[in-house]
Amino acid sequence: MKTFNIQEMADGIRNGNRVMLSQAITLAESSLAEHQKCAHQLIQELMPETGKSKRIAITGVPGVGKSTFIESFGQLLTDKGLKVAVLAIDPSSTLSGGSILGDKTRMEELARNPLAYIRPSATGGFLGGIASRTYEAMLLCEAAGFDVVLIETVGVGQSETLVHEMTDFFLFLQIPGAGDDLQGIKRGIMEMSDLIFINKTDEFGSDKAKEVKVTLARSMQFLPQKESEWKRKVYLGSGLTGKGLEEVWDAILDYFSWVEKSGYLEKRRKGQNVLRIQEYIKEQTVKKVMKMIHEETPIWDLENNPYLIAEEWLAKKMVISQ
């Protein structure tokens, strides 16, 4: 098994070495126990350099133009001298476990930008619209000095909750042709959203886009206030032409100014750390329990009630607080 020099990798990441950064993320994504141990040691070494970026989630249904929007938005930010990391999540096949991982090909111009870094990852079946090691990848990108980390989710609807809790700002992309009625799945995302950007206005026309904007703005009046007390925004524009992207960035800057002054950002970052602790405990517990179950399945009397078998197994193997 390949050995890793943790200090050398940490120094390389601090100095902006892209190869070292990619290797570190690959290490964090590995399912091998030894690789996981090395990744945790590396992140521990780099923790003082983390937490300084703006963590932004970008979501929307397939076909809304997430990749095009992110490429244009990333170019806008790099033109301002900011370093931008994009963690683009692709869905994994439930049969083969594979994914397309085509985001670099969809963001060719941004991929060549020296101030940008694009890392496609597969979900591996992990819920929440993110890969199982997205949080670790985000920390590593922060340690490498990126000012903004954009997380492009798979756009899976209500299970976007995890990526919302992992990031600071939630940007929801919508298109005029998606319909004006607010389905339940859309409402859940709208409640989490800090800003809704109606994309592809060049394709659908400004009149249709304005109509959808009015509908969304009215609907948001009935949503509960966000914990940050930030008032949700709705903007129009196009990721293809770049229209409206400057306004989006200005709103993001206003948001961070708001939450930093109020102390909400510090509170949210602590919550993000707690969430990752809980998710990792749950992940490792499930992994160990499933291994035990797999090893013992042949000795079960499968003719009996499966629920009683499960309850009996839990009673013998697990200590559960009532």
Secondary structure as UniProt FT lines:
FT   HELIX           6..14
FT   TURN            15..16
FT   HELIX           18..29
FT   HELIX           33..46
FT   HELIX           47..49
FT   STRAND          54..59
FT   TURN            62..63
FT   HELIX           66..79
FT   TURN            80..81
FT   STRAND          84..90
FT   TURN            94..96
FT   HELIX           103..106
FT   HELIX           108..111
FT   TURN            114..115
FT   STRAND          116..122
FT   TURN            124..125
FT   TURN            132..133
FT   HELIX           134..143
FT   TURN            144..145
FT   STRAND          148..152
FT   HELIX           157..160
FT   HELIX           161..166
FT   STRAND          169..174
FT   HELIX           176..178
FT   HELIX           184..192
FT   STRAND          195..198
FT   HELIX           201..204
FT   HELIX           206..220
FT   TURN            221..222
FT   TURN            227..228
FT   STRAND          233..236
FT   TURN            239..241
FT   TURN            243..244
FT   HELIX           245..262
FT   HELIX           264..296
FT   HELIX           297..299
FT   TURN            302..303
FT   HELIX           306..317
//
